[in-house]
């Protein structure tokens, strides 16, 4: 419920509670450490190595202690929300508090002299009796607040997946002016439904621990592989150094993976959610890749004479003074064939000026600049926007700024071209045309291609329309449906009866 107001608001509301939570962890642990300072010997890794190698079940204990290492991986996806410096400073305090609490629980366990726990939770046992109820309340509040990392991280990852064509376009909101903070309503609802389903399915937290640990180790292994790729191909580290780093991390993470895998018995249903995400990403990316193969770019110079004739033909009703198309052609000397077909063949669209806008998503997160190329002065103009992958395209606003800049530089006159309006110095009209493809019944597709494209167009029904995706006001936009024909039917035998 709070996510729609932005991480800034959530942080200012819940941040103080987290300070209380970690202060409680530190204080309860430090008290017991003072009673038995010798417990700090556990910092020596020799004890852990001896236990793992000497105890008959030592290795499998990793599955039980693994959850003590989780949580840090969520910080990676929160960098855009909280900032690297904030996380670094906070982590010093957080880790100190956690270690103090673990050592305190260790002292409490040692003081019991090998007695069985009998379902006593050491975490609550180290709290004073009079503080037990406040401690449970603080722990419950901290549990709710800790979900912030998952939620805000999911927003960031889905936003970037949309930019990279791995996820259907969904509504993305920016509740604050701080860069990187965003809110995705659909993801918020999916997470809510997922949490409810998880509780109903697992019923007890002990059933969920192994599944959670399994998922986290997979995430850690993926992060390690991506990091090695980054070090090798982006940072240009020598191969031997990358292999050494990879071996260290993979050895530790694979050990955790095996230990967690052994704890999972029958509860594999949680994988449905993961496979659902994989299926969506695979379908969307590969279908878009397939569709892009059928985008044909043609030289715009071949059609300039026809466009100029159409612009002067008073026998055709004027469609708009300024007509704007979104194009996939980055080169100003090229244009999509389907756009030319839309202008000339599908209800010929006469205009005084034709604009073609290309959006280029950059690898930098916050790039926002543009270039203008006049293909035919005062008649055909190509605009290229370079937009960072963390910036939502708001073409209506961006295009208006381009017009303002060109008017200020006396490169453009936007006074209406209609005789009855120009004498009153009224601004000209602008009209956007969005070409929306649908899968034509004329196709004869293979089973695999048919399933892939069929799934893609079903997912599109749940996706945000292009008008919202590109930030266009619906009053200025015409959506034109065009059939997508990939493999037209050729073997239809139709006999004429005499």
N, C-alpha and C positions, 0 to 999 in steps of 0.2 A: 504493500500500500504506500510506503514511503518512497519507493524508487522513482516515481514520476516527478519528484521534486529535485532529483539530482543527488549525486554522491556528496556534494558540499553540505547540503541540508542534512542528509543522513549522518554524515561524519560529525557535524557540529552537535547533533542531537545525541548520538550514541558514543562519541569519542570519550567523554568523561566516564561513562560506564565501563569502557574497556580499561581505562586507567585504574578504576576501583578493582576490577576483576584481576588484573595482573598484579596489582599491589597486594591483594588478598593472597594470591598464589605465593608471592615472594615472602610475605610476613609469616604465613603458616609454615612454609618450609624452613625459613631462616631460624625460627624458634627451635626446631628440632636439630638443626645443624649445630647450633650453639651448645646443645646438650651432648652431642657426640661429634666433635669436629673431625674425628678420624674417618668419617664417612667420605670425606673429600678425597680419600685415596682412590675412590672409584674413577677419578679423572684419568688414572693410569690405564691405558687401553690393554695392558698385559692381562688384567683380570678378565676382561671380556673375551680376549683371544683364547685364554686357557679354558674358559667356560664353554665357548663354542666348539672347541676342538676336543676337550676332555670329557664333557658330559655326554652320555649316550644319546640324549635328545637335544643337545645344545644347538645344533643348526636350526631345528624346527622352532626353537624359541623366537627366532627372527620374525615369524609370522605373528607372534603375540606382541612384540615390542614395536612392530613396524609403525603402528598408528602414532607413536610418539614422534615420528619423523615427518608426519604429514602436516600440511597447512602451508609450509613454505612455498610449495609449488604454485599455490594460488596467488602469491604475491607477483609472479611474473605478469599475469594478465591484469593486475591492478595498477601497473605502472602509469598507464594513461589517466587513471582516476586520481591517484594519490601522489604520484611523482616519485622519482628514484630517491631523492634526498630524504623525503619524509619516511619512506620505507626503511632506508638504511639506519636512520637515527632511531626510529621506533623499534627496529629489530634488536638493537643492543639491549634495550629495556625488556623486551618480550623474552628474549632467550635467557637473560639473567634470571627473570622471574620463574620461567619454566624449569630451569636446571635446579634452582633453589627448592622448588616444590618437589621435584623428583627425588632430590637428595633427602628432603624431609620425610617423604614417604619411605625411603630406604631405612632411615633411622627408626621409624615406627615399626617397620617389619622386623628389623634386627632385635628390637626391644621385646618382641613377642616370643623370642627363643624357640623358633621352629614350630610354634603352635599353628594349627590350621586356621585359615581366615574365617571359615564358616559364614561365607557371603558378606563379610564385612568389607566395605569399600575403603581402602587405605586413603583415598583422596579426602573423603569426608571425615575419616577417623583422626586426621591430623588437625582438624578444626576444633576449637574449644566447644564444649557442649552448648554453651549459651549463644554461640555464634552459628549453630548448625542451620537454623531456619533462614537467617539472613544470607548465609553462604549458599543455600540451595536457590534462593531467589536471585542472587547475583549470578550464579552459574547458569540459570535458566535464561536470564537476560543476555548473558554473554553468548549463549548458544544461538539465540535469535540474531544477535548482531554479527556473529561470525559468518552467517550466511551471506553477508554483504560482499565478501570476497568472491564467492561463487556467482552471485547475481551480477555484480558489476563486471566481473571477468567475462561472463557469458555474453553480456552486451557488447563488449569490445571485440571478442572473437567472432561473433556473428556479423557485426558491422564490417569487419575486415574480410570475412568470407563473402559477404555480398559484393564488396568492391572487387574481389578477385574472381567473381563469377562461380563461386562454390555453393551459393545459397540463394534461394529465391529472394527477390527484392521485397523487403518488409518495411513497415513504417519505422523510421528512426527519428527520435525527438532529441533536442538539445536543451535541457531544462535550465542550464546555467551558461554563463559567458566563458567559463573556464574550458580551455582546450582539452579534448579527450573525454569529457563527461557527456554521456548520452543515455538515452532510455529507449528500450525497444519493447512496446507493450506485448507483442505476440510472444516474445521470449519469456517475459515475466509470467505470463499465463501458463506457458509450457512447463516452466520450472515449478510453478505452484502445483499443477496437475501431477508432475513427476514426483514431487515430495509426498503428496497424498497417496499416490499409487505405491511408492516405496514403503511407507508406513503400513499400509494395508497388506502388502505382500510379505514383507519380512517379519512384521509383528513385534519382534524383539531385536534390540540393538546388537545382541551377540550374533544373530543370524546375518546381520548386515556387515559386520566388521570385515569378514573375509572378502566379500564382494567389493567393498569399498577399497580395501587394500589392494586387491587385484587390479581395479581400475586405475588407482593412483600409480602403481608400479608400471602399468602400460604407458601412462602419461609421462612418467619420468624417463622411460626408455626412449620414447618418441622425442622428448626434449633433448636427450643426450645425442641422438642421431642427428637432429637438426642443428645442434650446437657444433658437432664435428663438421658437418657440411659448411656451416657458416665460417668456422675457423679456417677450413681448407680452401674454400673458393672465394670468400669475401675478404677475410683478414690475411689470406695467403701464408698461413702457418706452414712450416715444413711438414711433410707427410709423417715422418717418424714421431714428431711431437703430438700430432693429432691422434695417431694410433695409440700412443702411450696414455693420453687423456681418456680416450675412448675405452681402452682396456680397464682402467681403474674404475670408471663410472659403471660400465656395463657389468663388471664382476660383482660389484656391490648390489646393483639394481636387479641383476638376474637372480642373485641369492634371495633377495626379498621376494621376487616374483615366484620362485619355486616354493618358498615357504608359505606364501599366501595361497598359491594354487592348491596346495595339499589340504588347506582348510576348507575349501569349497566342496560341498558334498552334493546336494541336490538342487540348490537354489541358483540355477543358471538363467532363470527367466529375466534377470536384470539386463542380460545382454540384448534383449529386444530393443531397448532404448538406444543402445550404442549402434546396433545394426540399422535402426531407423535413420539415425543421423548419417551413417555412412552411405546408405542407399540414396538419401536425399542429395548429399554432396556429389556422389558419383553420377547420379542421373542428371542433375542440373549442369555440372561441368561438362560432361561428355555430350549432352544434347546441345548445349550452347556451342561447343566446339564443332559439332556436326553441322549445325545451322550456319555458323560463320563460314563454312567451306562453300556454301551456296550463295554467299554475298558477292555479287559481280560488280567490280569497279570499272568504269569506262572513262575515257578522256572527256573532260567537260567541254573542251574546245569544239568537239564534233557537234555539240548541241547548242552552242552559243547563238548561231544565226536563227535557229528555230525559236529559242527563248526570246530573242529580241523581236522577232516577227509577232510572236504571241503577245508580248507586252504592248505592242502598238495596235493590235487588232481590236478595234472598238466593237466589232461584231460579237465578240465574246464578253460576257458580263465580267466585270472586274471582281476577282475573288477577294483581293486585299491589296492595299498599297504596298505593304511590306509582308512578304511571305517567307516564313522561316521553317527549315527542316533540320532535324537532328540527323547527322550523317556519320557513318563509320569510316569515312575517307579522311585520313589525316593530311594527305597531300592536297593542296588547294586546286591542283590541276586535274583531280579525279573526282568522280561522283558515283554514287550507287545507281545502278541501272533501274532499280525499283523506284527511286526518287524521280528520275527523269520520266519513267512510265506514269507515275502519279501526276506529275505536272502536265504532261502532254496528252496522255491517253485517258486517264480515269477522271472524267469531268475536268477538261482543260482549265488550268488555274492561271488566269491572267493577273499579273501584278506589276507594279512599277519597279520594285526591287526584289531580288531573290537572295535570301541569306541561307548559308549552309553552315551549321554549327557542329564541330567535332569535339568530343570530350576525351581527353587523354588522362588516364589515372596513373599517377606517378608513384614511384617507390618511396618517396619522401612523404611523411604523414601530413604536413600542413602547407604544401605548395598550393599557391593560388595565383596564377597569372594567365595572360592570354596574348595571342597575336592576331592581327587582322591582315588579310590579303584581299585586295580588290582585283578579282579575276577580270571583270569588266567595270571600269570606273563608273560609279553611280548606278550600276545595274545588278551585278553579281558579286557578292562578297562572301568570303570564307573566313570564319572565326574559329580559332582553335583554343580551347581552354585546357590548361594543365592544372589538374586538381589532385591534391594529395589524397591518399587512401583513407584518411580519417576525416575528411571533409565531405559533408553531404552536398551533392550537387543541387544548387538552387538556381537553375538556369534562368528563371524569370528575373531574379535579382541581378545575377551576373551580367546577363545580356543588357539589362537596363543601364548598368554602369558603363558597359562598352559604348552604348548609344550616347550617354552623357559625355563620355570622354571625346568621342568623335565630333559631337556638336561643339564642345568647348574648343577643340582644335580646328574648327571650321572645315572638317572633312565630310560633314553630313548635314543635310537640311531635312528636318522632320516635320516641316509644315505640310498639312494635308494637300494632296494633289488634286482634290476635287474642286472644281471652280467655285461651287457654292460655299465651300468651307475655307478655302485658302485665303480669301480676302479678309476673313476674320482671324487669321493667324492661328487656327486650331491645329492641334497636333495630328499627325497621320495615324492611321490604324495599322496594327501589327497582328498577324495571325500565325500561330504555330500549327504545323501539321505533323501528327505522330502516326507512323505506319505500324499497325498492329497485325502481326502474322497469325494465321490459324492454319491448322493442318488440313489440307484439302483432301476431299474424298477421292480425288483423281489419282492419288498415289498408290503404287503397288510396292509396299515395303517388305523387306525380309522380316522374319519373326523377331530377331534381336532389335533391329532398327525400329520396328513398329512398337515393340514394348518400351524401348527407351524414349522415343518421341511421344508415345501415348502417356507415359508416366510424367514426362516433362510438361506437357500441356495441361495435365490434371493438376500438377503442382502450381502451375501458373495461375490457376483459378484462385488459389489461396494467397498468391503473391500480390504485392502492391502494384497498382496500375502505373504505367510509365509517366502519366501526368504527375502523380505524387512523387515517384522516384526521382524525377528530374526537377522537381520543384516548380511546376508550371501551373499558372492560374487556369482553371478549367474554362473560364469565360473567353480566354484567348486561344483555345486549343480545339482543333478538329482531329478526332481519332478516325483514321481511315483503315478499314479492315482489308487486308490483302491475302489471298490464298497462298500457302506455301506448297509448292509442287517440287518434290525431290526426285522421285522416280515415277513419271507419268505412265499410266496404263497404255500399253500398245497392242495387247492381244485380245481386244474385244471384238468378237464377230457379230456384227449386226447386219441382218439381211433385210433388204427392202422387198416388200410383197407387191406384186403387180395386180 
